[in-house]
Amino acid sequence: MISKKTLIVASSIAFLTAGAAFAAGGGKWKHHFGEADTNGDGQITQQEIANAQAARFSQTDLNNDGTISLPEMQEAIAKHIAERTKSKFGKMDTDNSGAITAEEFNSRINKMIERLDRNNDGIISKDEVPRNKWHKG
């Protein structure tokens, strides 16, 4: 069983390694940064990280016994996936019909293809493919 201290340390390391993504700004990282930066000074201190991790631990430890069991972790992950799925569905359902058409389903990939095809020849060459996930092409 993973101890609370081990979980907090591991989570803090994961949180800290995301620093480059925070520095890049935007998207979910900007949101998480804002949540962690509780005093709003534009910096995240070790104490703010510890506080954020303690809150996350507490939210996952559903029976408040000081440990996170496998079922508690599974429930937390299932809740997270459900929230992300609902959000993604809402973004794809552009007409708010409650259903995603083939056109809506393909819209995102079509936009990405348009963006990647920099020379507008209808073909995506190896040179047009981003070199890493942060490269926007």
Buried (B, 14 or more C-beta within 10 A) or exposed (E): EEEBEEBBEEBBEEBEEBEEBBEEEEEEBEEBBEEBBEEEEEEBEEEBBEEBBEEBBEEBBBEEEEBBBEEBBEBBEEEEEEEEEEEEEEEBBEEEEEEBEEEBEEBEEEEEBEEBBEEEEEEBEEEBEEEEEEEEE
